[in-house]
């Protein structure tokens, strides 16, 4: 089994990376491979609402950059971790641009991430961690993914790179998340032959203009 984790921080080995690394170490102890992809330092632009992913249905965004490579990594993985620092009580801009496009393409192509295991982690100096955590979870919920829990919200605190390792409760939260994610991944993997997945329904779109 394999998990791909996305580091949405501009800093390659900042606190978001350290949060992901704690989760990854628990997964690796259970024999699960983890690849960490650095997103936050890339010049990724947001979705332009062209709708071509729905027209082409080729599992690609028409903006041909790293996002298309990452979509395929997500498709091939058993689990996905979304990690972001907090910018103005929200997801870092580059990370959000990537997620908007990747999850829109996934939806346009029949739900590429459906029934995969997905988890969010957030690194924050002081405030806005839970708001950002909830925003990351919106992508996981929309994609019909399966979400493991921890013993608190998946937020860890620190300012300078590596300071989150001093947040004892935060470290425990990430460690427990890794253990629970490994457990859920194994349940899904070993249950495939015994339990039939629910049938995917065609999306119903309703607006509120009458």
Secondary structure, DSSP 8 states (H G I E B T S, - for coil): -EEEEEE-SSSTTSHHHHHHHHHHHHHHHTT-EEEEEE-TTS---------HHHHH-SS--SS-SHHHHHHHHHHH-SEEEEEEEBSSSSB-HHHHHHHHHHHHHHHHTT-TTTT-EEEEEEEESSS-HHHHHHHHHHHHHHTT-B----SS-SEEE-SSTTGGGG-HHHHHHHHHHHHHHHHHHHHHHHHTTTS------------S--
